[in-house]
């Protein structure tokens, strides 16, 4: 099992396919530990969407895309929640727990972890001050 907010050393094998999004552990070399370093991600919404476009060009049947957006601010506008980047570009957020994430980040930019379905970003966690918080 892979638990959100943890990292583990090991050898992965990827399932066949053009996207390279699905993998499983072939072997594990250490015990899982809490995630302390910032997870790899995108600096802007545009950079993330370019990556989605490239994946869709290779595999047009994909329906969901893992997302880590760095330094986004959660904002509420027009009755909806949004993840806004440093360039003021934003993606709509799905689900709940947005107030909790806002409180954890203190209204400051943080790293958002979620899943994009083409219409909205399902918020799964936030990485703030060296700690992952699942939502």
C-alpha positions in Angstrom: 0.0 0.0 0.0 1.2 3.5 -0.7 0.0 6.1 1.8 -0.4 9.8 0.8 2.2 12.0 2.5 4.9 9.3 2.7 7.9 8.3 0.7 9.6 5.0 0.2 12.7 3.8 -1.6 12.1 0.9 -3.9 12.1 -0.4 -7.5 9.0 0.4 -9.6 7.7 -1.3 -12.6 5.4 0.6 -14.9 2.3 -0.9 -16.5 2.2 -0.8 -20.3 0.9 2.3 -21.9 1.8 5.6 -23.4 1.2 7.7 -20.4 3.6 6.1 -17.8 1.2 7.1 -15.0 0.6 3.6 -13.5 3.3 1.7 -11.5 3.7 -0.7 -8.7 6.5 -1.6 -6.4 8.6 -4.5 -7.6 10.6 -4.3 -4.3 10.8 -2.0 -1.4 14.2 -1.1 0.1 13.2 0.8 3.2 10.2 1.5 5.4 7.9 4.3 4.5 8.7 7.6 6.1 6.8 10.9 6.3 7.3 13.2 3.3 9.7 16.0 4.4 10.8 17.5 1.1 8.5 19.4 -1.2 7.0 17.0 -3.7 7.9 17.5 -7.4 5.3 19.6 -9.1 4.4 22.5 -11.4 5.1 26.1 -10.7 2.1 27.4 -12.7 -1.3 26.3 -13.8 -0.3 26.8 -17.4 2.7 24.4 -16.9 0.5 21.8 -15.4 -2.1 22.1 -18.2 0.7 21.8 -20.8 1.7 18.5 -19.2 -1.9 17.3 -19.3 -2.1 18.2 -22.9 1.1 16.2 -23.7 -0.3 13.2 -21.8 -3.6 13.4 -23.8 -1.7 13.6 -27.0 -0.1 10.2 -26.2 -3.1 8.6 -24.5 -6.4 10.4 -25.4 -8.6 8.1 -23.2 -7.0 9.3 -19.9 -9.7 10.7 -17.5 -7.7 11.8 -14.5 -4.3 13.4 -13.9 -2.3 13.6 -10.7 -1.4 17.2 -9.9 1.0 18.9 -7.6 0.9 22.7 -7.9 3.5 24.7 -6.1 2.8 28.0 -4.4 -0.9 28.2 -5.0 -3.3 30.3 -2.9 -6.8 29.1 -2.2 -9.4 31.7 -3.0 -13.2 31.9 -2.9 -14.8 33.8 -5.8 -18.2 33.8 -7.3 -19.4 31.1 -4.8 -16.7 28.6 -5.8 -13.2 27.7 -4.6 -10.1 28.1 -6.8 -6.4 27.3 -6.7 -4.7 30.4 -7.9 -1.0 30.5 -8.9 1.6 33.3 -8.9 0.5 34.4 -12.4 -3.2 34.8 -11.2 -4.3 31.8 -13.3 -6.6 29.5 -11.4 -8.3 26.0 -11.5 -11.6 25.3 -9.9 -11.6 23.0 -6.9 -14.0 20.1 -6.3 -15.0 18.5 -3.1 -14.8 20.0 0.4 -12.3 20.7 3.2 -11.2 23.9 1.5 -11.5 25.9 4.7 -9.3 23.4 6.5 -6.7 23.7 3.8 -7.0 27.5 4.0 -6.4 27.4 7.8 -3.4 25.1 7.4 -1.8 27.4 4.9 -2.8 30.5 6.9 -3.9 32.1 3.6 -0.3 31.9 2.3 0.8 30.1 -0.9 1.3 26.3 -0.4 1.7 23.2 -2.5 -1.6 21.6 -3.4 -1.9 17.9 -4.2 -4.9 16.7 -6.2 -6.4 15.0 -9.2 -7.5 16.9 -12.3 -10.5 15.5 -14.3 -10.6 18.2 -17.0 -13.3 20.1 -15.2 -12.0 20.6 -11.7 -9.2 19.7 -9.3 -10.2 17.2 -6.6 -8.2 18.4 -3.6 -6.4 15.5 -1.8 -3.8 17.2 0.3 -1.6 20.2 1.0 2.1 20.5 1.7 2.7 23.3 4.2 5.9 24.2 6.1 7.6 20.9 5.4 4.6 18.7 6.3 1.9 16.9 4.2 -1.7 17.2 5.4 -4.2 14.9 3.8 -7.7 16.2 3.4 
